[in-house]
Amino acid sequence: MQRRIFLHASAFAGLSAAGGAAWAHHGWSSFDQNRPIYLEGKVVEVKWRNPHAELVLEVPESLVLPADLAQRPVPAQSASIDGAALLGKAVLPTRRDRRWEIELAPLFRINQWKMPEVTVGTELSVVGFTFNGEAGAALVRAEYVFYGGKAYGLRSSPV
């Protein structure tokens, strides 16, 4: 009897874990790709793993859009992306969350860009997309990361 209970509990735990992973991972369709968001701040949490690396970024209360954002150089990617236009359209989020979860690319792609591993305490900025209408979690899927004096494009591979 104890073994049967253990097996049922194990099966339930496995299904719960798989369901949670499937729920947490999502494609681009949930994100408003017509309204890029700009964030900058200090990294307070890092999960450097697949299916994609994740950060928690603590942004200052007085977050401002940099005057030179539209002029920042961005690297070419294998996907057809007009980086200059995207940076020119970037806005600050309307919600005032101080902590934002940032989804980066899969580690394979991050390694293709030769982006160093981000650690807690790192200062960086991100341009990416949040959910349509900024609904739900304070989450941004990163299109560009500005880190260590370099820009990294994360939608696709470098060209």
C-alpha positions as CSV (number, residue, x, y, z in Angstrom):
1,M,0.0,0.0,0.0
2,Q,2.8,2.4,0.8
3,R,4.4,1.8,-2.5
4,R,1.2,2.5,-4.4
5,I,0.8,5.8,-2.6
6,F,4.4,6.7,-3.4
7,L,3.8,5.9,-7.1
8,H,0.7,8.0,-7.2
9,A,2.4,10.8,-5.5
10,S,5.4,10.6,-7.9
11,A,3.2,10.5,-10.9
12,F,1.3,13.6,-9.7
13,A,4.5,15.5,-8.9
14,G,5.9,14.6,-12.4
15,L,2.7,15.8,-14.1
16,S,2.6,19.0,-12.0
17,A,6.2,19.8,-12.9
18,A,5.6,19.2,-16.6
19,G,2.5,21.3,-16.6
20,G,4.2,24.1,-14.8
21,A,7.1,24.1,-17.3
22,A,4.6,24.1,-20.3
23,W,2.6,26.9,-18.7
24,A,5.7,29.0,-18.1
25,H,7.2,28.7,-21.6
26,H,5.4,30.5,-24.4
27,G,5.9,31.8,-27.9
28,W,5.9,35.3,-29.3
29,S,2.2,35.5,-30.0
30,S,1.4,36.7,-26.4
31,F,3.7,39.7,-26.7
32,D,2.8,43.1,-28.2
33,Q,5.5,43.3,-30.9
34,N,4.3,46.7,-32.0
35,R,5.2,48.4,-28.7
36,P,8.8,47.8,-27.6
37,I,9.5,48.5,-23.9
38,Y,12.7,49.9,-22.5
39,L,14.0,48.9,-19.0
40,E,17.2,49.4,-17.2
41,G,18.4,48.5,-13.8
42,K,20.2,46.1,-11.6
43,V,20.0,42.3,-11.9
44,V,18.7,40.8,-8.6
45,E,18.2,37.2,-9.7
46,V,19.6,35.0,-12.5
47,K,18.5,31.7,-13.9
48,W,21.1,30.8,-16.6
49,R,19.4,27.8,-18.1
50,N,17.3,26.5,-21.0
51,P,14.7,26.8,-22.4
52,H,15.9,30.4,-22.0
53,A,17.9,32.3,-19.5
54,E,15.9,34.5,-17.2
55,L,16.7,37.6,-15.1
56,V,14.9,39.6,-12.6
57,L,15.7,43.3,-13.2
58,E,15.1,45.9,-10.5
59,V,14.4,49.2,-12.2
60,P,14.7,52.6,-10.5
61,E,11.6,54.6,-9.5
62,S,12.7,57.4,-11.8
63,L,13.2,55.3,-15.0
64,V,13.7,57.5,-18.0
65,L,14.0,56.7,-21.7
66,P,17.6,57.5,-22.8
67,A,17.7,60.4,-25.4
68,D,20.2,58.4,-27.5
69,L,18.3,55.1,-27.5
70,A,17.3,55.4,-31.2
71,Q,20.9,56.1,-32.2
72,R,22.4,53.1,-30.4
73,P,24.1,50.7,-32.8
74,V,22.6,47.2,-32.8
75,P,24.0,44.1,-34.4
76,A,22.6,42.5,-37.5
77,Q,20.7,39.3,-36.9
78,S,19.7,36.4,-39.2
79,A,16.0,37.4,-38.7
80,S,14.8,40.4,-40.6
81,I,14.6,43.0,-37.8
82,D,14.9,46.8,-38.2
83,G,16.7,47.4,-35.0
84,A,16.9,51.2,-35.4
85,A,13.2,51.5,-36.0
86,L,12.5,49.2,-33.0
87,L,14.7,51.3,-30.7
88,G,13.0,54.5,-32.1
89,K,9.6,53.1,-31.1
90,A,10.6,52.0,-27.6
91,V,8.7,53.4,-24.7
92,L,8.7,53.1,-20.9
93,P,6.1,50.7,-19.5
94,T,2.9,52.3,-18.2
95,R,2.9,50.0,-15.1
96,R,5.1,50.9,-12.2
97,D,6.5,47.6,-11.2
98,R,10.0,47.9,-9.7
99,R,10.9,44.3,-10.6
100,W,10.6,42.8,-14.0
101,E,11.3,39.3,-15.2
102,I,13.4,39.3,-18.4
103,E,13.3,36.3,-20.7
104,L,16.5,36.0,-22.7
105,A,17.2,33.7,-25.6
106,P,18.2,30.0,-25.3
107,L,21.7,29.5,-24.0
108,F,22.8,28.2,-27.4
109,R,21.9,31.5,-29.0
110,I,23.4,33.5,-26.2
111,N,26.6,31.6,-26.7
112,Q,26.5,32.4,-30.5
113,W,26.4,36.1,-29.6
114,K,29.3,35.5,-27.1
115,M,27.3,37.3,-24.5
116,P,29.0,36.8,-21.1
117,E,26.9,35.2,-18.3
118,V,25.0,37.8,-16.4
119,T,25.4,37.8,-12.6
120,V,23.5,39.3,-9.7
121,G,24.4,43.0,-9.3
122,T,25.0,43.6,-13.0
123,E,23.6,46.8,-14.4
124,L,22.1,46.5,-17.9
125,S,19.3,47.7,-20.1
126,V,16.8,45.8,-22.3
127,V,14.5,46.6,-25.1
128,G,11.8,43.9,-25.6
129,F,8.2,43.1,-25.6
130,T,5.7,42.6,-22.8
131,F,2.2,41.1,-22.9
132,N,-0.5,42.7,-24.9
133,G,-1.8,45.7,-22.9
134,E,0.9,45.0,-20.3
135,A,-1.5,42.5,-18.8
136,G,-0.4,39.7,-16.4
137,A,3.1,39.4,-15.0
138,A,5.7,42.1,-15.2
139,L,7.6,40.2,-17.9
140,V,9.6,41.3,-20.9
141,R,10.9,39.1,-23.7
142,A,14.3,40.7,-24.6
143,E,14.9,41.6,-28.2
144,Y,18.1,43.6,-27.4
145,V,20.3,43.6,-24.3
146,F,22.8,46.3,-23.6
147,Y,25.4,45.0,-21.3
148,G,29.1,45.7,-20.7
149,G,29.3,48.3,-23.4
150,K,27.8,46.0,-26.1
151,A,24.5,45.3,-27.7
152,Y,23.2,41.8,-28.1
153,G,20.3,40.8,-30.5
154,L,18.5,37.9,-29.1
155,R,15.7,37.1,-31.6
156,S,18.0,35.1,-33.9
157,S,21.6,34.3,-34.6
158,P,24.3,36.8,-35.5
159,V,25.1,37.2,-39.2
